[in-house]
Amino acid sequence: MKTLVWFREDLRLHDNPALYYAARSGEVMPVFIYPSTLGEASYWWLHHSLLALSDDLAKHGVTLTLATGDPASILAELALKHSADKVVWNRVYSPDGIQTGKAVKTSLQASNIACDSYNGQLLIEPTTILTKQGTPFKVFTPFWRNCMAQLDPPEPLGLPTLNCWHDDIGSETLSDWGLLPSQPDWSGGLAERWQPGESGAQARWERFLEEGIQRYKNGRDIPSRTDTSMLSPHLAFGEISVRQLWFDIQQAMADGSVSHEDGMKYLSELGWREFSRYLLVHFPHVLKEPFNARFTEFPWDGQSQQIDAWKQGKTGYPIVDAGMRELWHTGFMHNRVRMICASFLTKHLRTHWQVGADWFWDTLVDADIANNTASWQWVAGCGADAAPYFRIFNPILQGEKFDKQGDYIKHWVPELEQLGPRYLNKPWEADTKTLLEAGITLGDNYPFPIVEHKAARIDALAAYQAIKNA
Ligand SMILES: Cc1cc2nc3c(=O)[nH]c(=O)nc-3n(C[C@H](O)[C@H](O)[C@H](O)COP(=O)(O)OP(=O)(O)OC[C@H]3O[C@@H](n4cnc5c(N)ncnc54)[C@H](O)[C@@H]3O)c2cc1C
């Protein structure tokens, strides 16, 4: 049997159901089709991830074919032209991903080509978890409790023996695709931090199991530490299987190398990833509209100068600036700081969450339509099970609490390196002598705050009151 394996968000060989079952029944021909909707940082990642995948496949004598165009026509044409018996893929659970999967299926069936799809992305199928009334969950805790009660994922699949059929099917090349930035090449910071591809993902996971997971529950909120797994871009591109993470954590809790508390906390973060996809499957409109319909009328403001200052890490609030600069430099931002920066944009600057989501989409290497949308709506107060809008993060107190020694701020905002802890999160309150000794001239080498915290908070609450009373 000859099978075309359509790679999508599953750029790995291990525990890849589509590849595994195709390889077990005969020869395979892997195909990847250019995705036209990624952000710039994700295209950088994709380039390196595809290089890694095609090297890994080549070690087994298998060639990865690259193609551009409509998947429904490309796959049917390739299958007919090269006499494939079947086309298989792992499902993608975004609205676009579902739509494309359906179109491919219809087109293949119209050409009498067999096809099959698998779950290679989630611990549990979103359609199988419903409330007693048969409706989708809208709140995380009962959703996850329900998942945990039912969860019995199949054991991860190993690496199949791969055989390729050697038709030359005319692959495009990665350089044809021009995914890497040039003029200017801003990717230096990304390359320093990341190793895209399956072996990079496995290495990061092993490191986390050795030295991060044991401190996860308490350490995960401290941005200067490396107590989180940093697997998000690898998960977004499917370079590591979530089932493997699940089984490894279960095993580590069973043999006592990881405490129940740390292990369960990590699994619940994977639960948030499941929940984000679940929400998009059941409520696809939330990609563009607020989950809480009341927010349709919210008086968003958002001035372009202030939004630019936010993007550039020049708001005058050190923890926000540190986060936005980490994002620009590395394509990543720590979760606690993502929440602070997103709150600042949607509440202090009263800017529509979509503006922030778009910027993150372009600059994050882990940009993931489900996690990004759900998280932005959550912070903005309009999402499912969201933090209430009136809970407005105070960026000064957040910095003081989660970056006590100021290591994170000083790393990303080196202008403030000489400033002591008393004023590090509020340099504008320092007297002239203190600022002078620290080499800081506000308005010159570090900005004054672009908005005043208390006034911005009052404005945001007044705007919220307007929709609450409507
Ligand atoms: C405004 C905002 C935007 C975000 N955008 C994205 C995004 O585009 N892509 C993305 O993967 N995550 C996003 N997140 C969620 C979270 O910040 C990242 O998943 C996390 O920081 C990744 O770091 P890690 O892999 O070390 O996480 P860990 O703490 O090690 O968690 C393990 C995995 O669980 C999942 N996870 C963790 N937290 C969340 C969460 N809150 N929601 C959904 N899944 C989660 C991720 O897949 C993560 O890799 C966003 C959060 C906020 C507040």
The ligand as an SDF file (V2000), in Angstrom:
LIG
                    3D

 53 58  0  0  0  0  0  0  0  0999 V2000
   -1.9710   37.0710   26.5400 C   0  0  0  0  0  0  0  0  0  0  0  0
   -1.4820   35.6590   26.4270 C   0  0  0  0  0  0  0  0  0  0  0  0
   -1.2190   35.1010   25.1870 C   0  0  0  0  0  0  0  0  0  0  0  0
   -0.7880   33.7730   25.0740 C   0  0  0  0  0  0  0  0  0  0  0  0
   -0.5260   33.2530   23.8270 N   0  0  0  0  0  0  0  0  0  0  0  0
   -0.1200   31.9710   23.7190 C   0  0  0  0  0  0  0  0  0  0  0  0
    0.1700   31.4120   22.4420 C   0  0  0  0  0  0  0  0  0  0  0  0
    0.0210   32.0450   21.3890 O   0  0  0  0  0  0  0  0  0  0  0  0
    0.6310   30.1260   22.3970 N   0  0  0  0  0  0  0  0  0  0  0  0
    0.7740   29.3620   23.5320 C   0  0  0  0  0  0  0  0  0  0  0  0
    1.1830   28.2040   23.4270 O   0  0  0  0  0  0  0  0  0  0  0  0
    0.4700   29.8650   24.7320 N   0  0  0  0  0  0  0  0  0  0  0  0
    0.0400   31.1320   24.8800 C   0  0  0  0  0  0  0  0  0  0  0  0
   -0.2300   31.6330   26.1180 N   0  0  0  0  0  0  0  0  0  0  0  0
   -0.2310   30.7230   27.2840 C   0  0  0  0  0  0  0  0  0  0  0  0
    1.0880   30.6150   28.0570 C   0  0  0  0  0  0  0  0  0  0  0  0
    1.6000   31.8840   28.3510 O   0  0  0  0  0  0  0  0  0  0  0  0
    2.1660   29.8050   27.3330 C   0  0  0  0  0  0  0  0  0  0  0  0
    1.6300   28.5840   26.8820 O   0  0  0  0  0  0  0  0  0  0  0  0
    3.3290   29.4920   28.2720 C   0  0  0  0  0  0  0  0  0  0  0  0
    3.8960   30.6820   28.7660 O   0  0  0  0  0  0  0  0  0  0  0  0
    4.3710   28.6980   27.5220 C   0  0  0  0  0  0  0  0  0  0  0  0
    5.4930   28.4880   28.3320 O   0  0  0  0  0  0  0  0  0  0  0  0
    5.8770   27.0250   28.7930 P   0  0  0  0  0  0  0  0  0  0  0  0
    5.8620   26.0950   27.6250 O   0  0  0  0  0  0  0  0  0  0  0  0
    7.1400   27.1400   29.5700 O   0  0  0  0  0  0  0  0  0  0  0  0
    4.6580   26.6630   29.7460 O   0  0  0  0  0  0  0  0  0  0  0  0
    4.5060   25.5650   30.8680 P   0  0  0  0  0  0  0  0  0  0  0  0
    4.1480   26.2700   32.1270 O   0  0  0  0  0  0  0  0  0  0  0  0
    5.6650   24.6570   30.9200 O   0  0  0  0  0  0  0  0  0  0  0  0
    3.1970   24.7850   30.3980 O   0  0  0  0  0  0  0  0  0  0  0  0
    3.2380   23.6180   29.5650 C   0  0  0  0  0  0  0  0  0  0  0  0
    2.3470   23.7920   28.3640 C   0  0  0  0  0  0  0  0  0  0  0  0
    0.9940   23.9680   28.7660 O   0  0  0  0  0  0  0  0  0  0  0  0
    0.3260   24.8470   27.8600 C   0  0  0  0  0  0  0  0  0  0  0  0
   -0.1190   26.0360   28.5910 N   0  0  0  0  0  0  0  0  0  0  0  0
    0.4590   26.6110   29.6640 C   0  0  0  0  0  0  0  0  0  0  0  0
   -0.2700   27.6790   30.0760 N   0  0  0  0  0  0  0  0  0  0  0  0
   -1.3190   27.7800   29.2250 C   0  0  0  0  0  0  0  0  0  0  0  0
   -2.4260   28.6680   29.1080 C   0  0  0  0  0  0  0  0  0  0  0  0
   -2.6200   29.6730   29.9770 N   0  0  0  0  0  0  0  0  0  0  0  0
   -3.2950   28.4860   28.1070 N   0  0  0  0  0  0  0  0  0  0  0  0
   -3.1510   27.4600   27.2360 C   0  0  0  0  0  0  0  0  0  0  0  0
   -2.1170   26.5840   27.2940 N   0  0  0  0  0  0  0  0  0  0  0  0
   -1.2170   26.7450   28.2670 C   0  0  0  0  0  0  0  0  0  0  0  0
    1.3450   25.2570   26.8010 C   0  0  0  0  0  0  0  0  0  0  0  0
    1.2010   24.4150   25.6920 O   0  0  0  0  0  0  0  0  0  0  0  0
    2.6610   25.0350   27.5290 C   0  0  0  0  0  0  0  0  0  0  0  0
    3.7400   24.7960   26.6600 O   0  0  0  0  0  0  0  0  0  0  0  0
   -0.6400   32.9800   26.2480 C   0  0  0  0  0  0  0  0  0  0  0  0
   -0.8960   33.5530   27.5040 C   0  0  0  0  0  0  0  0  0  0  0  0
   -1.3080   34.8730   27.6020 C   0  0  0  0  0  0  0  0  0  0  0  0
   -1.5760   35.4470   28.9670 C   0  0  0  0  0  0  0  0  0  0  0  0
  1  2  1  0
  2  3  1  0
  2 52  2  0
  3  4  2  0
  4  5  1  0
  4 50  1  0
  5  6  2  0
  6  7  1  0
  6 13  1  0
  7  8  2  0
  7  9  1  0
  9 10  1  0
 10 11  2  0
 10 12  1  0
 12 13  2  0
 13 14  1  0
 14 15  1  0
 14 50  1  0
 15 16  1  0
 16 17  1  0
 16 18  1  0
 18 19  1  0
 18 20  1  0
 20 21  1  0
 20 22  1  0
 22 23  1  0
 23 24  1  0
 24 25  2  0
 24 26  1  0
 24 27  1  0
 27 28  1  0
 28 29  2  0
 28 30  1  0
 28 31  1  0
 31 32  1  0
 32 33  1  0
 33 34  1  0
 33 48  1  0
 34 35  1  0
 35 36  1  0
 35 46  1  0
 36 37  1  0
 36 45  1  0
 37 38  2  0
 38 39  1  0
 39 40  1  0
 39 45  2  0
 40 41  1  0
 40 42  2  0
 42 43  1  0
 43 44  2  0
 44 45  1  0
 46 47  1  0
 46 48  1  0
 48 49  1  0
 50 51  2  0
 51 52  1  0
 52 53  1  0
M  END
$$$$
